[in-house]
Amino acid sequence: MIYFNCISQSRKWHLRFTPLFNMTIIILLSSCVTQKNVEYLKDNNNELHAFREADTNKYLLQPKDELYIQISSLDDASAKIFSNTGNQQFVNIGSINPYGASLLSYTVDEAGNILLPVVGILPVKDKTPDEVGEMIKKSLAKILSQPTVTVKLVNRFITVLGEVQRPGHYNYYQEKISIYDALGLAGDATSFANRKKVILVRNEGGENHKVPVNLNDTEMLSSNYLYLRPNDIVYVPPMRKKFWAMEQFPYDLLMSAITAAILFYSVVK
């Protein structure tokens, strides 16, 4: 039981609250979302703390990947035949929509190859875009005068689901994107998100791997899973107390309940 001693009009009241009222107070106190639930990268050390750069293994090309290939040389007329755009003016691939990027790209087939005019079939599976660029450059050395080749992976997607503001399928163009960047694209996690038990789903070697990630831990900055890869899935689960949870403690409701109880007791007395 919870008791309060109240003094009013020179009379001392001894208030006795019922178990139901006590349980209500306990639920209110335990269901609130606290600051520690929503903080990222928590660290008790307020001083400057340096973390080693997380390992970012370069992405190896797989079937269905789309490559934008830009070829130029001193002989511009000959180089035009390799361009999907019909000219050699450089295209800012990040400024066009995913459908437009597909029209300007070469798709890796199921066998892991691309078909390039004049050069023919090139095996690109399990190679980086830079390695593919070097392969193409060597193949063109006897055809074009001082060829320059740029290869970019386009239409890279990640999926963010669960307790975020805008769950969905997101396209990105930068060379690397962190899991915090992904949450930013999705409008950040909600107040009810369980940031300690985020799940990262990644396909490696034909197998889907389920990786637990703690976004509250400052050591995440040096984790090998800080940076995402194309086609990764990030799932942010809800906290177990979401059913009862409140983003802010209802002080007004609590004080109103206490005031109502005191008034009711005074009327009964």
Secondary structure, 3 states (H helix, E strand, C coil): CEEEEEEECCEEEEEEECHHHHHHHHHHHHCECCHHHHCCCECCCCCCCCCCCCCCCCCCCCCCCEEEEEEECCCHHHHHHHCCCCCCCCCCHHHCCHHHHHHCCEECCCCCEEEECCCEEEECCCCCHHHHHHHHHHHHCCCCCCCEEEEEEECEEEEEEECECCCEEEEECCCCEEHHHHHHHCCCECCCECHHHEEEEEEECCEEEEEEECCCEHHHHHCCCCEECCCCEEEECECHHHHCCECCCCHHHHHHHHHHHHHHHHHHC
